[in-house]
Amino acid sequence: MRDSESRWQGGLSRRKALVGLASFLTGSRRLGAQLDPYRLRDRVPGLDEMRDVFDFEDVAFEKLDRATYNYTARGGGSEFTLRRNREAFQWVKLVLRGVGDETAPDATTSVLGTPMAFPLMLAPSAAHGVLHPDMETATYEGCRRAGETPMIVSHVSSMPFPDIAKADGGPLWFQLYAREELEQNREPLEAAQAAGAQAIVVTIDQQATYYDRTVHDRNLSLRPRRPPRYSGSAGRYRFTSSRMWYEWQFFEELRTMVRVPMLAKGILTGEDALLAIEHGVDGVVVSNHGGRTLDYAPSSLEVLPEIVDAVAGRIPVLIDSGFRRGSDVLKGLALGASAICLGRVPRWGLAAFGAPGVARVLEIVQSELLQAMANCGVSDVASATGAVVRTDFP
């Protein structure tokens, strides 16, 4: 090859020049070209400009690095279940009442001895420290400001349960990721109960998850991280076996360490709900882990009626996964839930504005719930029955 040809082959082609220019423009903050076009704003709005909970997600998106945002936003696998959790609310219609009582609806209730100004709780979610420097104490403070909304503290929180409980807030529950060796569960359970946990929520889903989309997104956003090593008898199938040991009998063994009500979280069938009752569980949480575990699992909302029918009022049924608005909450109550747990929504508020953001998110959902109850002629939580909705589940 002649020298001129070598220089031409290794030189800057028009294609390479255009790619370089595009890369420069994409990274230019002046042009804002790196922003998602669907979230493009002239400025980041303030707390008093928030109108619904989705406004908080936009602000959180702007304030967080992409990997941290993705951890909250994304789901497992193809994210079918994540999408279905929201789609399911389209299959439930609220029944409007043109003439109703002028009295303001009463949303107060109680679940397993925990009084609640609204049938709302914070679902357990991990690592609030990546969202705000005040971590779970800011979340707890937001709950206090919003009518002392009960908070279920995650076992993998950014700070210990006793440190969160030191703040002056509302009711606290504790969520446990149980260990196979029974005695390994004693310390976290004792610490939480000694600090005032009013209930223990044992998560039983995510047993065989081998792929978490957020790990992939983190690799694309930050420094690449090695995939987890797979071990144990299930290793050949490419998932960890760390949670493949659960048996219902284990709840009876945990009961020896638990002095407060105990719930099983991750129930998606009436059969499992009955097994939970059989083994002494005081309540269940209908949940698919926010679409973060088994892909193509059903939405929580569509299986709720089956579980409520199976339980037949013997224990309270809570639910999470996909709830965003006050109208969503009323639909869940009408289908038989005792209370609704919010997961992603308060995380958006925390990332966007700290404790005031958490409080404002909860206040918006509470206000929307009261409006929906008034429009549907629902005077109190007990009046939110199946007559309030029309369902069309596929």
TAVEN-V245862 format. One record per residue. N is the residue number from 1. RES is the residue in three letters. OMEGA is omega in radians with two decimals (none if undefined). BURIAL is # if it has 16 or more other ideal C-beta (glycine too) atoms within 10 Angstrom, else .. Layout:
N|RES|OMEGA|BURIAL + N|RES|OMEGA|BURIAL
This chain:
1|MET|-3.14|. + 2|ARG|-3.11|. + 3|ASP|-3.12|. + 4|SER|3.12|. + 5|GLU|3.11|. + 6|SER|3.12|. + 7|ARG|-3.14|. + 8|TRP|-3.10|. + 9|GLN|-3.12|. + 10|GLY|-3.11|. + 11|GLY|-3.09|. + 12|LEU|3.10|. + 13|SER|3.11|. + 14|ARG|-3.13|. + 15|ARG|3.14|. + 16|LYS|3.13|. + 17|ALA|3.14|. + 18|LEU|3.09|. + 19|VAL|3.11|. + 20|GLY|3.11|. + 21|LEU|3.13|. + 22|ALA|3.12|. + 23|SER|3.12|. + 24|PHE|-3.12|. + 25|LEU|-3.13|. + 26|THR|-3.12|. + 27|GLY|-3.08|. + 28|SER|3.09|. + 29|ARG|3.12|. + 30|ARG|-3.12|. + 31|LEU|-3.11|. + 32|GLY|-3.04|. + 33|ALA|-3.11|. + 34|GLN|-3.09|. + 35|LEU|3.01|. + 36|ASP|-3.08|. + 37|PRO|3.13|. + 38|TYR|3.14|. + 39|ARG|-3.05|. + 40|LEU|3.12|. + 41|ARG|3.03|. + 42|ASP|3.13|. + 43|ARG|3.06|. + 44|VAL|-3.09|. + 45|PRO|3.13|# + 46|GLY|-3.08|. + 47|LEU|-3.10|# + 48|ASP|3.11|. + 49|GLU|-3.13|. + 50|MET|-3.10|# + 51|ARG|3.02|. + 52|ASP|-2.98|. + 53|VAL|-3.13|# + 54|PHE|3.03|. + 55|ASP|-3.14|# + 56|PHE|3.11|# + 57|GLU|3.13|# + 58|ASP|3.14|# + 59|VAL|3.10|# + 60|ALA|3.12|# + 61|PHE|-3.12|# + 62|GLU|-3.02|# + 63|LYS|-3.06|. + 64|LEU|2.95|# + 65|ASP|-2.98|. + 66|ARG|-3.13|# + 67|ALA|3.13|# + 68|THR|3.08|# + 69|TYR|-3.10|# + 70|ASN|-3.14|# + 71|TYR|3.11|# + 72|THR|-2.95|# + 73|ALA|-2.90|# + 74|ARG|3.12|# + 75|GLY|-3.11|# + 76|GLY|3.04|# + 77|GLY|-3.14|# + 78|SER|-3.12|. + 79|GLU|3.05|# + 80|PHE|-3.09|# + 81|THR|3.07|# + 82|LEU|3.14|# + 83|ARG|-3.11|. + 84|ARG|3.09|# + 85|ASN|3.10|# + 86|ARG|-3.12|# + 87|GLU|-3.07|. + 88|ALA|-3.13|# + 89|PHE|3.07|# + 90|GLN|-3.11|. + 91|TRP|3.12|# + 92|VAL|-3.13|# + 93|LYS|3.07|. + 94|LEU|-3.12|# + 95|VAL|-3.12|. + 96|LEU|3.07|. + 97|ARG|-3.08|. + 98|GLY|3.14|. + 99|VAL|-3.10|. + 100|GLY|3.14|. + 101|ASP|3.12|. + 102|GLU|-3.12|. + 103|THR|3.12|. + 104|ALA|3.13|. + 105|PRO|3.10|# + 106|ASP|-3.07|. + 107|ALA|-3.12|# + 108|THR|3.11|. + 109|THR|3.11|# + 110|SER|3.12|. + 111|VAL|3.11|# + 112|LEU|3.08|# + 113|GLY|3.11|. + 114|THR|3.13|# + 115|PRO|-3.07|. + 116|MET|3.08|# + 117|ALA|3.08|. + 118|PHE|3.13|# + 119|PRO|-3.08|# + 120|LEU|3.04|# + 121|MET|3.00|# + 122|LEU|3.07|# + 123|ALA|3.09|# + 124|PRO|3.05|# + 125|SER|-2.94|# + 126|ALA|2.78|# + 127|ALA|3.07|# + 128|HIS|3.14|# + 129|GLY|3.10|. + 130|VAL|-3.12|# + 131|LEU|-3.09|# + 132|HIS|-3.09|# + 133|PRO|3.12|. + 134|ASP|2.98|# + 135|MET|-3.05|# + 136|GLU|3.09|# + 137|THR|3.07|# + 138|ALA|3.10|# + 139|THR|-3.14|# + 140|TYR|3.09|# + 141|GLU|3.08|# + 142|GLY|3.09|# + 143|CYS|3.12|# + 144|ARG|-3.12|# + 145|ARG|-3.09|# + 146|ALA|3.05|# + 147|GLY|3.13|# + 148|GLU|3.09|. + 149|THR|3.12|# + 150|PRO|-3.13|# + 151|MET|3.03|# + 152|ILE|-3.06|# + 153|VAL|-3.13|# + 154|SER|3.03|# + 155|HIS|3.14|# + 156|VAL|3.07|. + 157|SER|-3.12|# + 158|SER|3.14|# + 159|MET|-3.07|. + 160|PRO|3.12|. + 161|PHE|-3.13|# + 162|PRO|3.12|. + 163|ASP|3.08|. + 164|ILE|-3.06|# + 165|ALA|3.13|# + 166|LYS|3.13|. + 167|ALA|-3.14|# + 168|ASP|-3.09|. + 169|GLY|-3.12|# + 170|GLY|-3.11|# + 171|PRO|3.10|# + 172|LEU|2.94|# + 173|TRP|-3.14|# + 174|PHE|3.10|# + 175|GLN|-3.07|# + 176|LEU|2.84|# + 177|TYR|-2.99|# + 178|ALA|3.04|# + 179|ARG|-3.08|. + 180|GLU|3.06|. + 181|GLU|-3.00|. + 182|LEU|-3.06|. + 183|GLU|3.10|. + 184|GLN|3.13|. + 185|ASN|-3.03|# + 186|ARG|-3.06|. + 187|GLU|3.13|. + 188|PRO|3.13|# + 189|LEU|3.13|# + 190|GLU|-3.13|. + 191|ALA|-3.12|. + 192|ALA|-3.12|# + 193|GLN|3.10|# + 194|ALA|-3.14|. + 195|ALA|3.03|# + 196|GLY|3.10|. + 197|ALA|-3.07|# + 198|GLN|3.08|# + 199|ALA|3.10|# + 200|ILE|3.14|# + 201|VAL|-3.10|# + 202|VAL|3.14|# + 203|THR|-3.10|# + 204|ILE|3.09|# + 205|ASP|-3.07|# + 206|GLN|-3.08|# + 207|GLN|-3.02|# + 208|ALA|3.13|# + 209|THR|3.12|# + 210|TYR|-3.09|. + 211|TYR|3.09|. + 212|ASP|-3.05|# + 213|ARG|-3.10|# + 214|THR|3.06|# + 215|VAL|3.09|# + 216|HIS|-3.12|. + 217|ASP|3.12|# + 218|ARG|3.14|# + 219|ASN|3.13|. + 220|LEU|-3.04|. + 221|SER|-3.07|. + 222|LEU|3.12|. + 223|ARG|-3.12|. + 224|PRO|3.13|. + 225|ARG|-3.14|. + 226|ARG|3.08|. + 227|PRO|-3.12|. + 228|PRO|3.05|. + 229|ARG|-3.09|. + 230|TYR|-3.08|. + 231|SER|3.11|. + 232|GLY|-3.06|. + 233|SER|-3.11|. + 234|ALA|-3.05|# + 235|GLY|-3.10|. + 236|ARG|-3.13|. + 237|TYR|2.98|. + 238|ARG|2.94|. + 239|PHE|-3.14|# + 240|THR|-3.14|# + 241|SER|-3.02|. + 242|SER|3.14|. + 243|ARG|-3.09|# + 244|MET|-3.07|. + 245|TRP|-3.05|. + 246|TYR|2.96|. + 247|GLU|-3.09|. + 248|TRP|3.12|. + 249|GLN|-3.10|. + 250|PHE|3.12|# + 251|PHE|3.10|# + 252|GLU|3.10|. + 253|GLU|3.09|. + 254|LEU|-3.09|# + 255|ARG|3.13|. + 256|THR|-3.13|. + 257|MET|-3.00|# + 258|VAL|-3.11|# + 259|ARG|-3.11|. + 260|VAL|3.10|# + 261|PRO|-3.11|# + 262|MET|-3.11|# + 263|LEU|3.03|# + 264|ALA|-3.10|# + 265|LYS|-3.13|# + 266|GLY|-3.12|# + 267|ILE|3.13|# + 268|LEU|3.11|# + 269|THR|3.05|. + 270|GLY|3.13|# + 271|GLU|3.13|. + 272|ASP|3.10|# + 273|ALA|3.11|# + 274|LEU|3.09|# + 275|LEU|3.10|# + 276|ALA|3.11|# + 277|ILE|-3.11|# + 278|GLU|-3.09|. + 279|HIS|2.92|# + 280|GLY|3.12|. + 281|VAL|-3.07|# + 282|ASP|3.14|# + 283|GLY|3.11|# + 284|VAL|3.04|# + 285|VAL|3.08|# + 286|VAL|-3.00|# + 287|SER|2.94|# + 288|ASN|3.09|# + 289|HIS|3.11|# + 290|GLY|-3.12|# + 291|GLY|-3.05|# + 292|ARG|-3.10|# + 293|THR|-3.07|# + 294|LEU|3.06|# + 295|ASP|-3.11|# + 296|TYR|2.93|. + 297|ALA|3.11|# + 298|PRO|3.02|# + 299|SER|3.11|# + 300|SER|-3.05|# + 301|LEU|-3.05|# + 302|GLU|3.11|# + 303|VAL|-3.11|# + 304|LEU|-3.12|# + 305|PRO|3.12|. + 306|GLU|-3.09|# + 307|ILE|3.10|# + 308|VAL|3.11|# + 309|ASP|-3.12|. + 310|ALA|-3.11|# + 311|VAL|3.08|# + 312|ALA|3.03|. + 313|GLY|-3.09|. + 314|ARG|3.10|. + 315|ILE|3.08|# + 316|PRO|3.11|# + 317|VAL|3.04|# + 318|LEU|-3.11|# + 319|ILE|2.97|# + 320|ASP|3.09|# + 321|SER|3.00|# + 322|GLY|-3.08|# + 323|PHE|-3.08|# + 324|ARG|-3.00|# + 325|ARG|3.07|# + 326|GLY|3.08|# + 327|SER|3.05|# + 328|ASP|-3.13|# + 329|VAL|3.14|# + 330|LEU|3.10|# + 331|LYS|3.11|# + 332|GLY|3.11|# + 333|LEU|-3.12|# + 334|ALA|3.12|# + 335|LEU|2.96|# + 336|GLY|3.14|# + 337|ALA|3.08|# + 338|SER|3.12|# + 339|ALA|-3.10|# + 340|ILE|3.11|# + 341|CYS|3.14|# + 342|LEU|-3.11|# + 343|GLY|-3.09|# + 344|ARG|-3.02|# + 345|VAL|3.11|# + 346|PRO|3.07|# + 347|ARG|3.07|# + 348|TRP|-3.13|# + 349|GLY|3.13|# + 350|LEU|-3.12|# + 351|ALA|-3.06|# + 352|ALA|-2.99|# + 353|PHE|-3.13|# + 354|GLY|-3.10|# + 355|ALA|3.10|# + 356|PRO|3.11|# + 357|GLY|3.08|# + 358|VAL|-3.13|# + 359|ALA|-3.10|# + 360|ARG|3.08|# + 361|VAL|-3.13|# + 362|LEU|3.13|# + 363|GLU|3.12|# + 364|ILE|3.14|# + 365|VAL|3.11|# + 366|GLN|3.13|# + 367|SER|3.12|. + 368|GLU|3.11|# + 369|LEU|3.13|# + 370|LEU|3.10|# + 371|GLN|3.14|. + 372|ALA|3.12|# + 373|MET|3.14|# + 374|ALA|-3.12|# + 375|ASN|-3.11|# + 376|CYS|3.12|# + 377|GLY|-3.13|# + 378|VAL|-3.04|# + 379|SER|3.13|. + 380|ASP|-3.06|. + 381|VAL|-3.13|# + 382|ALA|-3.14|. + 383|SER|3.11|# + 384|ALA|-3.08|# + 385|THR|-3.13|. + 386|GLY|3.12|. + 387|ALA|-3.09|. + 388|VAL|-3.02|# + 389|VAL|2.94|# + 390|ARG|-3.04|. + 391|THR|3.11|. + 392|ASP|3.13|. + 393|PHE|3.14|. + 394|PRO|none|.
